[in-house]
Amino acid sequence: MSMNRRTFSAAAAAACVAGALPMTSAFAQKKIVLGFAQVGAESEWRTANTESIKSAAQEAGIDLKFSDAQQKQENQIKAIRSYIAQKVDVIAFSPVVETGFENVLREAKAAKIPVVLTDRSVKVKDDSLYVTFMGSDFVEEGRKAGRWLVENQKGNKGPVNIVELQGTVGSAPAIDRKKGFEEIIKADPKFKIIRSQTGDFTRAKGKEVMEAFLKAEGKNINVLFAHNDDMAIGAIQAIEEAGMKPAKDITIISIDAVKGAFEAMMAGKLNVSVECSPLLGPQLMSAVKDIVAGKPVPKRIITKEGIFPMETAKAEFPSRKY
Ligand code: AHR
């Protein structure tokens, strides 16, 4: 693309005034171009998020350039640089990790390309480097998980030994979910996190790390807190292979509320899943249109979410969209 939207609009208007182009066709032909740099395909959540973005772009008539960073920050930075070089109208991305994006964001700003953060945020000193951040409140998700556990263990004097499967190291959901969960459980010293390690948000890693936890702690483990459903599902397999009953011998709490988690809950193998909605596509497309039209958009758009204990799974499952 040699012309960005602003240059094109001016050129198209001039052509219309000169009578070279009918007004409607000149503007109708130019679609908004959005460059989206996705984290990867690490989880059921991410697959649903990608699908939501692709279908919403199509529906909104937005020309989407999509790249998959395979959970590597350097790939994501490369993709953003290529969108800058292509002079797209808007760049959106879900940062793999929170830090290290300052330079590329400055490059986008210098090229006058607005940036939208979706799902995950970045830590930057200058928040004018992005227009808006839309996505979940990850700290609150961690708190919801913690509150459910406190309520669930009410009659138990303890100790309640917890193992934690963290998300990708340095990512906003891993940092914030841990923070929110700890904030709630620290009120009662009977809760103890005895092991905590990353499972990188994947089933395979979740299983592998849970195997190591079981080897080291065995029947000492009372609760598993997994930062996403995929890791919990991997861990369930490890628990069963160790001859224990998931959701009975070990209480399991996870986050996302994807269909796989509902299936595990209906099978009686997962106790609860805190919702984290991946369906950000329609919101993103409408923000992109507003930004291009010069309309103001809020700096923070928070996704509304619930929590689903296993008792509700059967009734909720048919209406789940991801
Ligand atoms: O950033 C959202 C998180 O990323 C989801 O909870 C997890 O499943 C995904 O990989």
Residues whose N, C-alpha, C, O or C-beta is under 5 A from the ligand:
A	BS01	AHR	E42 S43 W45 R46 D119 R120 P173 F201 H227 N228 I255 D256 C276
